[in-house]
Amino acid sequence: MSYASAARGIRHVFIRNLELPAHIGVYSQEEGRTQKVRINVDLSTDEVADAQDMLENVVDYHKIEKRIRAIIAEGHVRLAETLAERIAAACFEDARVRTVRVRVEKLEALTAAESVGIEIERTR
């Protein structure tokens, strides 16, 4: 992941530890119920030398969060990998996004573990 870099013209936008109830899983005990997921998103975006203090001149993390909520609201997803890919694709709807890293963690999948999950990185 390319973090913020003036030399490369890259800005870093992120969402940390967004916890939401989701219909997710392949096992019968996961069908028909929600379980908590934790989502982290890291975006490398085009740098804006002077955003003029205007939201439309930067990648809006609130819009990214709304897209994530809408994806989860679409219904049951069997794999955390599928959810991560859908989130990554939604992030690329903003043409300024160069690279996306998405981590999806299921917080209730294993009783002896804090979480299990997947992390992906995609580049435009």
C-alpha positions as CSV (number, residue, x, y, z in Angstrom):
1,M,0.0,0.0,0.0
2,S,1.3,3.4,-0.9
3,Y,0.9,5.8,2.0
4,A,0.8,9.5,1.7
5,S,3.7,10.8,-0.4
6,A,4.2,14.4,-1.6
7,A,6.9,13.1,-4.1
8,R,4.5,10.6,-5.7
9,G,1.4,12.8,-5.4
10,I,-0.5,10.4,-3.1
11,R,-2.9,11.1,-0.3
12,H,-4.0,8.4,2.2
13,V,-7.7,8.2,3.3
14,F,-8.8,5.5,5.7
15,I,-11.6,4.1,7.8
16,R,-10.6,2.3,10.9
17,N,-12.6,-0.4,12.8
18,L,-16.0,0.1,11.4
19,E,-18.2,-2.5,13.2
20,L,-21.5,-3.4,11.6
21,P,-23.9,-6.3,11.8
22,A,-23.9,-8.4,8.7
23,H,-25.5,-11.5,7.2
24,I,-22.3,-13.4,6.3
25,G,-21.1,-17.0,6.4
26,V,-21.2,-20.4,4.7
27,Y,-22.2,-22.5,7.7
28,S,-25.8,-23.3,8.5
29,Q,-25.5,-21.7,12.0
30,E,-24.7,-18.4,10.2
31,E,-27.8,-18.4,8.0
32,G,-30.7,-16.2,9.0
33,R,-28.8,-14.2,11.6
34,T,-26.4,-11.3,11.7
35,Q,-23.0,-11.3,13.2
36,K,-20.6,-8.5,13.8
37,V,-17.9,-7.7,11.2
38,R,-15.1,-5.2,11.5
39,I,-14.1,-3.4,8.3
40,N,-10.9,-1.4,7.6
41,V,-10.4,0.5,4.4
42,D,-7.2,2.2,3.3
43,L,-7.2,4.2,0.1
44,S,-4.3,5.8,-1.8
45,T,-5.8,8.7,-3.7
46,D,-4.5,11.5,-5.9
47,E,-3.0,14.3,-3.9
48,V,-4.8,17.6,-3.9
49,A,-2.3,20.5,-3.4
50,D,-5.1,22.9,-2.5
51,A,-8.5,21.4,-1.7
52,Q,-9.8,24.9,-1.0
53,D,-11.5,23.5,2.1
54,M,-14.1,22.0,-0.2
55,L,-15.4,18.4,0.4
56,E,-16.0,17.8,-3.3
57,N,-12.2,18.3,-3.9
58,V,-11.2,15.2,-1.8
59,V,-12.3,11.6,-1.5
60,D,-15.1,11.6,1.1
61,Y,-14.8,8.9,3.7
62,H,-18.5,9.4,4.6
63,K,-19.5,8.3,1.1
64,I,-17.3,5.3,1.4
65,E,-18.9,4.3,4.7
66,K,-22.4,4.8,3.1
67,R,-21.4,2.5,0.2
68,I,-20.2,-0.2,2.7
69,R,-23.5,0.0,4.6
70,A,-25.4,-0.3,1.3
71,I,-23.4,-3.4,0.3
72,I,-24.1,-5.1,3.6
73,A,-27.8,-4.1,3.4
74,E,-28.0,-6.0,0.1
75,G,-28.3,-9.3,2.0
76,H,-26.4,-12.5,2.8
77,V,-22.9,-12.9,1.6
78,R,-21.3,-16.3,2.0
79,L,-17.6,-15.3,2.0
80,A,-15.7,-12.5,3.7
81,E,-13.6,-12.4,0.5
82,T,-16.8,-11.5,-1.5
83,L,-17.6,-8.7,0.8
84,A,-14.1,-7.4,0.6
85,E,-14.1,-7.4,-3.2
86,R,-17.5,-5.6,-3.3
87,I,-16.2,-2.9,-1.0
88,A,-13.0,-2.5,-3.0
89,A,-15.1,-2.1,-6.2
90,A,-17.3,0.5,-4.5
91,C,-14.2,2.5,-3.5
92,F,-13.0,2.6,-7.2
93,E,-16.3,4.4,-8.1
94,D,-14.3,7.5,-7.2
95,A,-11.8,8.0,-10.1
96,R,-9.3,9.6,-7.8
97,V,-8.7,6.3,-5.9
98,R,-5.6,4.6,-7.0
99,T,-5.2,1.7,-4.6
100,V,-7.6,0.1,-2.1
101,R,-6.8,-2.2,0.8
102,V,-9.8,-3.8,2.5
103,R,-9.8,-5.9,5.7
104,V,-13.0,-7.8,6.7
105,E,-13.0,-9.5,10.1
106,K,-15.7,-11.7,11.5
107,L,-15.8,-11.1,15.2
108,E,-17.9,-14.1,16.3
109,A,-16.7,-16.9,14.1
110,L,-14.3,-18.6,16.5
111,T,-14.8,-18.6,20.2
112,A,-11.1,-18.6,21.1
113,A,-10.1,-15.9,18.6
114,E,-10.8,-12.2,18.6
115,S,-11.4,-12.3,14.9
116,V,-10.9,-14.1,11.6
117,G,-11.0,-12.6,8.2
118,I,-9.4,-11.5,4.9
119,E,-7.4,-8.6,3.7
120,I,-7.1,-7.7,0.0
121,E,-5.3,-5.0,-1.9
122,R,-6.4,-3.9,-5.4
123,T,-4.9,-1.3,-7.7
124,R,-6.6,0.5,-10.5
